[in-house]
Amino acid sequence: MLSSAPPQAAAASAVTVTDLRCGYAGREVLKGISFSAAAGEFVGILGPNGAGKSTLVLALSGIIEPASGKIEILGTAIERLSLKERARRVAVLNQDGDMRFPFPCREVVAMGRYPHKKRWQMDSVRDMEAVEKALALTDTEVLADRLIGAVSGGERQRVLMAKSLAQESPVLILDEATSAMDIHRKLQIFRVLDRLNREDNLTVFAVMHDINLAALFCRRMLFLKEGKVEADGPTEEVLTPETLEAIYETRVVVQEIELAGKRQVIFLP
C-alpha cells in the first residue's frame, strides 16, 4: 500500500470494512481489504478495470455476501439489517439503471421513498416534498411527466440520481452513475453532491474512472488494484505521479491548476 488510510476525525463511522474477501463462483475478487469512512466524507473509489470497484459496491449494497470479513453501516453489521433498514441507511445508484416498465419519471423518483413507507401506504406530504426537492436538485422537473423509456441515457441517469436523493439515506454510493452525462451535467450533479455533503453531512462514495472529475470533488481517494487497497488518503496526498504510475502502470503528469485550486492529471502515451 502506498499510503495508509487517513486518521478519522472524531465523528461517527458511516461505513467500516474489515478484512473483506468476496467474489464470484470461487473466484476471489476482493482480497482482504479494510477501510473506514466517517460520516460526511466524500470518497472517490478508483482503480484499473478489474480492480474490484463494482464488487465492492455490490458488497456494500448487500447484494453479494462476503466470504469472510465484516461490513458495518452506521455501526450495524450489514447482515443484521433488513432490506428496508439497509435502504434507509444507504442509497445505491449503479451505472446501468434498467427500467423496463413505462413509468413517468416522477413515479420513478417517488420509488426512492419506499424505505420510509408501509405496504400500500399512500404518499405523504413529506414524501411528495422529498420527490419535488430531488427533481429540482437534479434539474429534472421538465422530465417529470415523460416516460422513463423515452428519455436519453444521460437524462435517465439524472432521474435515477433524483430517485436516490429522494431516498434521503445518509450514505450514498455511486457506481459510475454519471457516465452517460455530458460534462455540463456531470459538473452540475457533482456540485449538488458537494453541497449536500458539506451542508447536510451526506456521506458519498463515488466509484469513478474519471480521475480529474474525482479530483475536483472527492476530498479522499481510495485506489484499488487487483482486489487490494493500493492507496488511501486525502486527495492532495495520494494524487501524485508516483502513486498513479504504480497503480495504472502508465507515465503520468500531475499539475496544480491554480484557477480551480485542485490537481489534475495527464496520462502520457
Helices and strands as residue ranges (DSSP letters): E 13-24, E 27-38, E 42-46, H 53-60, E 68-73, E 76-77, G 78-80, H 83-89, E 90-93, H 105-110, G 111-116, H 125-137, G 141-143, G 148-150, H 153-166, E 171-175, H 183-200, E 203-207, H 211-217, E 220-225, E 228-234, H 235-238, H 241-248, E 252-257, E 262-267
